[in-house]
Amino acid sequence: MRKYLFRITLTLATLGLLLGYALAGPEPDVKEPFEQGVAALTQGNPTLAVEKFTAVIKIDPKMQVAYINRGIAEMRLSLWGDAVGDFDQALEIDPRSPEAFYNRGLAYSRQGEFAKALADYTQAAKFAPKDWQIYYNRGNTYLDMKKAKEAVKDYNRALKLHPQAPEILHNRSLAYLALDKPEPAMADADKVIELKADYARAYYSRGQALEKLGHKYEALAAYRHFLNTGDPDADASLLRKTLERINALEAK
């Protein structure tokens, strides 16, 4: 839950970048509903976006980007199966589309079909090798599969393309913790805090690393900071774990 919520939030925010592909000159009869769909998606109305892109597809069933954008809207509605179907359609039209592979990978990840997600991310990377998001999300999938060593490799690739990105550093910190490497985990957490002081979850990761290193009071300080700054809804599970760790450390 800790990794997955953050990843999805980030991913859906960055998916808007793919809309740039969709703006490449639609035919006049689909231009208006297409632009309305883009506007609805970027303004946070995925239900309307699905409606508008469906109208576009009825007019031009070969418009690949309409399937991709409708799939993105469906993911925002948690309609993962429908989204996969749209990305399948997009790949039938263009079998080399990195956007379709990438987004289908996201949908598969959300459904827990990690092997399929990895295959799609790998295909996406083949056609768009400079896209850091592909390696980042493939790393997240490896982490979900408890393959932290492979996750670190992908986070390293992502960081080469997008240096000093807090989200990548944070998840690499989680991977290092899973590998029982608290020193680099703490270094990454500290770097996240340096880059983005309000990145609350980095304090939880820092607390875990400090606890593993035997620094009780510093770990307590990091955990308490997260307890005071974490999101009550998105971080609910982590906040409960934090309270448990605080109680356990104080009892020692």
N, C-alpha and C positions, 0 to 999 in steps of 0.2 A: 504493500500500500504506500509506503513511504516514497519509493522510487517512482511508482506508476502514476500517482496523482500529479507529481511534479512534471513528469515527462509529458503526459497528455496535455496539461495546461500549456506547457511550452510549445508543444507540437501544433496544437490548434492555433496558437497565436501566430506561428511562423508559416502555417499553411497558406495564409493570405498572400504570401509571396508567389505562390503558384498561380494566382489569378492573373499575374502579368502575362503568362503564356496564353491565357484565355482571351486576352484583349487583342489578339492578332487578326484584326479585320474580319469580323463576322459579316455574312451577307446581309443586305438591307432589311429583308423580311424577318430576320432573327435578331437584328441589332438591338431593338428596344427591349424585348424580354430578356435577352442575354445581359445587357447592361443593368437591367432591373435586378436580375439574379445576383450579379456581382455586388451591386449596392446592398442588397438584402444580406448577403453573406458577410460582407465587411462591416455592416452595421449591427450584426448580431441577431439576425432574424433568419435562421436556417430553414424554418418551415416555409416561409415565403420563397426563399432561394430554391428549394426543391421544386416548388410549384413553377417558378419561372424557367428553370433549366429543363423541366419536363416539357414545357411549352416549346422551348427551343428544339429539343430532341424530336418532337412530333413534326416540326417543320423540316429539320435537317438531321435525320438519324445517323449521319456520318460525321457529325461535328464532335470530334473526340474530346475537346476541352470541356464541352457541356457535360459529358459523362463524368469527367474528373471533378468538375466543380460541384455537380450534384452529389457525387460520392463524398466530397469534403463536407457538404451540408448535412448529409445523412450521418456522417460520423459525429458531427456536433449534436445530433439528435440521438446518438447511441444506437443508430440503426446499422449495426456493423455488417450484417449479412447483405443488406441492400447496397451498402457501400462497396462491398467486395464485388457484387454483381455489376455495378457501374464501372469499377476499375477493370473487370474482366472485359466488358464491352469496349472500353478505351484501348485495351491491349489488342483486341481483335482488329481495331482500326489501325493502330500503330504499335506493332509488337516490340518496338525499341524505345518506348516512352519511359524515361526515368521517373517522371511524375506519377504515372499510373503504377509502376512497380513500387515506388516509395510509399504511396498512400495505401496501396493494398497491403503492404507490409505493416503499416500502422494498424489497419483494421484487423489483420490476422493477430497481431500482438494483443490487441484488446480482447480478442476472443480466446486468448490462451493458446493459439495455434502457432507456437514459437518456431517450429521447424519451417513452416511455410513462410513465416515472417522473415526469417534469416535468408531463405532462398530469394525472396523478393528484394530485400535490401542489397543482397549481393549483386543481383541483376541491375538494380538501380545504380549501384556504384560503378558497374561496368560501363554504363552509358553516361554517367555524370560523376566522374572520379574526383571532381573538385568540390563537391557538395558536402560540407561538413555535417549537415543534418543527417545524412544517410549513415555515416559512421557512428554518430552519436546515438541514433536510435537503434542501430544494430548492436552497439555496446549495451544499451539498456536491455535489449532482448536477451543477450548473453547473460546479463546480470540476473534477469528474471529466471533464467534456466540454471542459475547457480554455477555459471562458468565465468568466474570473476577474472581469471587470467586472460581469457579471450576478450572480455569486456575492457580491460585496461588497454589492450592493444588497439582497440577501436577508439577509445577515448583519446589515446595518444595521436592517432591519425586525425581525429576531429580537431584536436588542439593545434596541430600543425597548420590546419587550414583556417582555424578561427581561434587564434591565441587569446589567452586570458578570458575565456568565456566562463562566467560563474557556474552556469548549469553543467557544463562538461566537467569542470574541476570538482564540483560537488559530487557528481555521480562517480567520478574516478576515486574520490575519497571513500565512497561506499564500497567500491570494489576492493580497494586496499584493505579496508576493515574486514571484508569477507575473506581476504587472503591472510588475515592476522598480521598485517603490516601497519601498525599504528603510527609509526614515524611519518611515512609519506602520506598517510591518511590525514594526519593533523596538519601537515604542511599544505595540503590541498584545501582543507577547511579554513585554515588561516588566510590563504590567498583569496578564497571566496569572500571572506569577511573584509579583507582589505579592499577588494574591488567593489563590494556591495554590502555595506555594513548592515542593511536591514534584511539580509538573506537569513531568515530565522533558522532554517533547517541546518545551516552550516554549524550553528552552535551545538545542535544535538550531535552531529557527526564529530565535532571537536570534543565534546564531552565523552563520547564513546572511545575516541583515541586516547584521551588523557586517562580514562579509567583503565584501559588496557595497559598503559604505561605505569600505572600505580600512583598517579598524581590525584589523590582523592579530592582535595579541596579545590583544585583548579577544575576538575571534572564537575564537581558540584556547582561551581560558579557558572560553567558553560550550560549545564542542564537547567539551572534556575533562569538563566537568560532566555533560553528557548521556551521555558514554561511561561514566561511573561510576554513573549513576543510571537509565539506560534499562532497560526490561524485556528480558532476554536473548531471550525468545521473541517477544513481540508486536512488539518494536522491532528485531528482528534485521536487517532490511534497512536501516533507518536507521542502526543502529550500524555497519554495514559502510561506509556512505557517510560517516559521521562520521570513521571512521578514515582513509578516503581523503582527506578534506578536511584533517585534521590533518597527514597526511604531506605533502600538497601545499603547505600553508602553511609547514611547517617547512623545506621544501626551498627556499623562496624566499630 
